[in-house]
Structures are given as structure tokens and as C-alpha cells.
């Protein structure tokens, strides 16, 4: 059975139907990104970055198409934005349980509360890119926080050792 272009885009937007879960679909989208982030980290930073760069326009296109079918902007069933946001959150970081836990909690907090400037993007940007961009921004903010934690603390489970000569 061959899927139409619209069905394929809806599958991408809902992460193969996971977004149709009635309770907390965004949380499930964020969870779905965790094994993907881990797998991408194993193949290296270049392929991980390339995957995100390719996923961004595909996610925008899928969100736009699915929104048109659903008749609403940013339907809760669209969770590809959470997947991309979580991938950005965890990019170029150690894949420890601490990174996953802190990254997941921070991303969900920012995605739900949408503090400034994420809230501005959420309200002002329309179309498929409007669905995706607030989660991209949340992912960037979380990644910056995690990078600082990595450099300044041992919260992510790794200890930086400097050897003096």
C-alpha cells in the first residue's frame, strides 16, 4: 500500500502516529527523540548536525501540511517539533543519563512555559515554521544551558581534568 504525499507528511508531523496519544503528546515526542539523539551521537557530530539541518525544512513542510488537514495552527498532534527541539538540546553533549534527564526537564519546561523570547516566536511566526521555531529556540536555549553546566559543573556526569605541566 502506497501512502499519499499528505499521509506521509502527516506521519512525519505526528512522528508515525505518536502525536495522536491523548495525554501529553509533546512529552512523548520529546521522549522519542532520546534514543535518536543517542544513536546520532554514535555516528558523530557531523552526521548529527546534518540530520538536524535536513529535518528542519522537512518538519516545517510536514507541520504546514498537517496543520492544513487538521484546520488548526500547531495542533497538539504535531510533535516533530519536539523531536527536533530535543535533538538540538542534546547536540554536542555527553550522552549521560544526567544530560538526558536535565535536558529533557529543561526542554519540557521551556516548551510548556514559553518564556521570552520563545513566547514571541510562538505568537508572531505563522505557518509551518511557526509551529517549529519555538521548539528550535527552546532547544538552543537548553543546549546553551547544558554547555555551561558541562563546562562549569559536574552535573552532567563528567569531570573535566586539567593536567598542568
C-alpha positions as CSV (number, residue, x, y, z in Angstrom):
1,X,0.0,0.0,0.0
2,X,1.5,3.3,-1.0
3,X,0.9,6.4,1.1
4,X,0.0,9.7,-0.5
5,X,2.2,12.7,0.0
6,X,-0.2,14.2,2.5
7,X,-0.3,10.9,4.5
8,X,3.4,10.7,4.5
9,X,3.7,14.3,5.8
10,X,1.1,13.6,8.5
11,X,3.1,10.6,9.6
12,X,6.2,12.7,9.8
13,X,4.4,15.6,11.7
14,X,2.9,13.1,14.2
15,X,6.1,11.0,14.4
16,X,4.3,8.0,12.9
17,X,1.1,8.5,15.0
18,X,2.8,9.0,18.3
19,X,1.4,12.5,18.4
20,X,-2.1,11.1,18.5
21,X,-1.7,9.9,22.0
22,X,-4.3,11.7,24.0
23,X,-2.3,12.6,27.1
24,X,0.9,14.7,26.8
25,X,1.8,14.0,23.2
26,X,4.6,16.6,23.3
27,X,6.2,14.8,26.2
28,X,6.1,11.5,24.2
29,X,7.7,13.4,21.2
30,X,10.5,14.6,23.5
31,X,11.0,11.0,24.8
32,X,11.0,9.6,21.3
33,X,14.0,11.9,20.5
34,X,16.2,10.5,23.2
35,X,17.2,7.2,21.5
36,X,17.5,9.1,18.2
37,X,19.9,11.6,19.9
38,X,21.9,8.8,21.3
39,X,22.1,7.0,18.0
40,X,23.1,10.1,16.2
41,X,25.8,10.8,18.7
42,X,27.4,7.4,18.0
43,X,27.8,8.3,14.3
44,X,29.4,11.7,15.1
45,X,28.8,15.4,15.3
46,X,28.8,15.9,11.6
47,X,26.1,13.4,10.7
48,X,24.1,14.6,13.8
49,X,24.3,18.2,12.6
50,X,23.4,17.2,9.0
51,X,20.4,15.2,10.3
52,X,19.1,18.2,12.1
53,X,19.7,20.5,9.1
54,X,17.7,18.2,6.9
55,X,15.0,17.6,9.5
56,X,14.3,21.3,9.9
57,X,12.8,22.0,6.5
58,X,11.1,18.6,6.4
59,X,9.5,19.3,9.8
60,X,8.3,22.8,8.6
61,X,6.8,21.2,5.5
62,X,5.1,18.4,7.4
63,X,3.8,20.7,10.1
64,X,2.4,23.1,7.5
65,X,0.7,20.2,5.6
66,X,-0.7,18.6,8.8
67,X,-2.0,21.9,10.1
68,X,-3.9,22.4,6.9
69,X,-5.5,19.0,7.2
70,X,-6.3,19.5,10.9
71,X,-7.6,23.0,10.3
72,X,-5.6,24.5,13.2
73,X,-2.2,26.1,13.7
74,X,0.1,24.0,15.8
75,X,-2.2,21.0,16.5
76,X,-1.2,19.0,19.6
77,X,-0.8,16.0,17.3
78,X,2.2,17.7,15.7
79,X,5.2,16.5,17.7
80,X,8.1,16.5,15.1
81,X,8.9,20.0,16.6
82,X,9.6,18.4,20.0
83,X,11.8,15.8,18.4
84,X,13.9,18.5,16.6
85,X,13.9,20.7,19.8
86,X,15.2,17.8,21.9
87,X,17.9,16.9,19.3
88,X,19.1,20.5,19.4
89,X,19.0,20.4,23.2
90,X,21.3,17.4,23.3
91,X,23.7,18.3,20.4
92,X,27.4,18.1,21.0
93,X,27.0,17.0,24.6
94,X,28.0,13.8,26.5
95,X,25.2,11.2,26.3
96,X,24.9,10.5,30.0
97,X,21.7,9.9,31.9
98,X,22.3,13.2,33.6
99,X,22.4,15.1,30.3
100,X,19.3,13.3,29.2
101,X,17.4,14.0,32.4
102,X,18.4,17.6,32.8
103,X,18.0,18.3,29.1
104,X,14.6,16.6,28.9
105,X,13.3,18.5,32.0
106,X,14.6,21.9,30.9
107,X,13.3,21.4,27.3
108,X,9.8,20.4,28.5
109,X,9.8,23.4,31.0
110,X,10.7,25.9,28.2
111,X,8.3,24.2,25.7
112,X,5.4,24.4,28.1
113,X,6.0,27.8,29.7
114,X,7.4,29.5,26.6
115,X,9.3,32.3,28.3
116,X,10.5,35.4,26.4
117,X,11.7,35.4,23.6
118,X,10.3,31.9,22.8
119,X,6.8,33.2,23.5
120,X,7.2,36.0,20.9
121,X,8.2,33.4,18.3
122,X,5.3,31.3,19.2
123,X,2.8,34.1,18.9
124,X,4.2,36.0,15.9
125,X,5.6,33.4,13.5
126,X,2.9,31.7,11.4
127,X,2.7,28.7,9.2
128,X,4.8,25.6,9.4
129,X,7.9,27.5,10.5
130,X,5.8,29.0,13.3
131,X,5.0,25.5,14.6
132,X,8.7,24.5,14.6
133,X,10.6,27.7,15.5
134,X,9.6,28.0,19.2
135,X,10.8,24.4,19.8
136,X,14.0,25.2,17.9
137,X,14.5,28.2,20.1
138,X,13.8,26.2,23.3
139,X,16.3,23.6,22.1
140,X,19.0,26.3,21.5
141,X,18.4,27.8,25.0
142,X,18.6,24.4,26.6
143,X,21.7,23.5,24.7
144,X,23.4,26.7,25.9
145,X,22.5,26.0,29.5
146,X,23.7,22.4,29.2
147,X,27.0,23.5,27.6
148,X,27.5,25.9,30.6
149,X,26.7,23.1,33.0
150,X,29.2,20.9,31.3
151,X,32.0,23.4,31.5
152,X,31.3,24.8,35.0
153,X,29.9,21.8,37.0
154,X,29.9,18.0,37.1
155,X,26.1,17.9,36.9
156,X,26.2,16.1,33.5
157,X,28.2,13.2,35.0
158,X,31.6,14.0,33.6
159,X,34.6,15.5,35.3
160,X,36.9,17.8,33.4
161,X,40.6,17.1,34.3
162,X,43.3,19.7,33.5
163,X,46.8,18.4,33.6
164,X,49.5,21.0,34.4
165,X,53.0,20.6,33.1
